[in-house]
Amino acid sequence: MSADLPQYFFRVRENGAFVFRLDPQDRARRIEMDQIAAVNIRNGEIRAHGDRVLDPQDMAAIRDWTAQRQATLAAREVDDIFRTVDHLSLTAQWAQSKATQAQLEAVTDQLLLAMHDLRGVLVRKQADRLPPAGR
């Protein structure tokens, strides 16, 4: 393991992370991981672990990680949508060229309902973005 370990480790969980301070200076040459906080990226809450008091350096590291994590998740979300567009195109190609009647029968209703729902949402959102008529 590298001698240049970061000072903090963030164990990612669904809505944030547990924050650990690393101490690589243990006599047995083991890395000690001391949990210092829990972070909720959805509401921005940072809770010290136990009766700890987080110092300004801890808070700065946690806030930096939170901002980077939110940016990463936002980028992944957009990338997932672009993958969905690709997958829809691949699905159309599959339906046109490879799908059997039984396969089409199994998926058509659900695909049509999902696409109808998506279309409705997109049309409403697009209408909301248009400038008001007469301006």
N, C-alpha and C positions, 0 to 999 in steps of 0.2 A: 504494500500500500504506500502511496505517495507520502512523503514527509510534509508536503505543503497542503495540509487539509484545511478546509474552510473552518471558520470559528463556529458556524452554526450549521445544523442539519435540519431540514424541514421534511417530516414524514407526511406526505400528501395523503389527505383523506377526501371524501366526496365534497365536503363544503369548506375545505381549508387545509389546515395542517397542524400537527403537533411540532413544536419548536424545541430543539435540543441544542445545548451548548456543548461543544466538543472539547475534551481535554486529552490531547495525545501525549501528555507528559507523565502518564502513569508509570510507576516503577517497573511494573511487569510488562511494559511496552504494549499495553492494551489501550484501546481508545475508550475513554469513558464518555458516555452520552448522558447528559443530565437534562431531563425535561424541564424547560423553564416557562413554557406558555402553550396556549392553544389559540389558533387564529381561525376566524370565520370570515372567508372572503366575500360571502354574500352580504353580510351586514357590517363588515369592517371591524367587528369586535375582536379585541386582543385581550385574553384573560391570562393573567399570571398563573402558573401552576402552583398549587398549594398556597403557602404563605409567602411566596417570593415577591420581591419588588424588582421590577424590570428597570434597568438603568437606561439612560438615553441611547447608549450604543446598541443595546438589545432592541429598543423600540425602533431605532433607525433601520437596523438590519431586517426586522420584521416588516416594517412598512415598505422597504425596498423590495423584499421578496413578494409581498402582497401585490404590489403594482406590476411586477414582472409576471406573476402568476396570472393575474387578471388579463394582461395583454396576451399571454400564451393561450389561455382558454378562449379568448375572443377570436384570435387567429384560427384556432382549431375549429371553432364553430363555423366560421365562414368557409374554411376549407372543406368541412363536412358537407355544406350546402353545395359547393361546386362538385364534390364527389357524387352527390345525389343527382345533380343535373346529368353528369356522365352516366350514372347508373340508369336514369330514365331513358337516355338514348340507347344504352345497351339493351334495356328491356324492350324497347320498341323494335330493335333489330332482332332480338330473340323471338318476339311474338310474330314478326313477319317471316322469319326464315327458318326457325328451328322448332318452335313450340308445337307440341301435339295438341289435338283437340281436347284431350283429357287435362293436359297442363293448363291450357287456356281457360277451360271450364273451372279449374280450381282457383285461379287467381284473378280472373277478369273483374268480378264484382268488387272485390276489395281494392284492386287498383283503380277502378273507375271512381269509387267513392272517395278514396284518398286524393286522387287528382282533382275531383270536383271540389272537395273541401279546400285544397291548396289554391285552386284557381279563384275561388270565392274570396279567400283571405287576401290574395295578391291583388285582385281587382279593387277591393275596398281600400287597401293600403295605398295603391297607386292613385286612386281617386282622392284620397286625403292629401296627397302630395301635390296635386294639381292646384294652380292658383284659382281663386274664385272667378267665376264668369263675369265679364263686363269690366275687367281691369286691364 
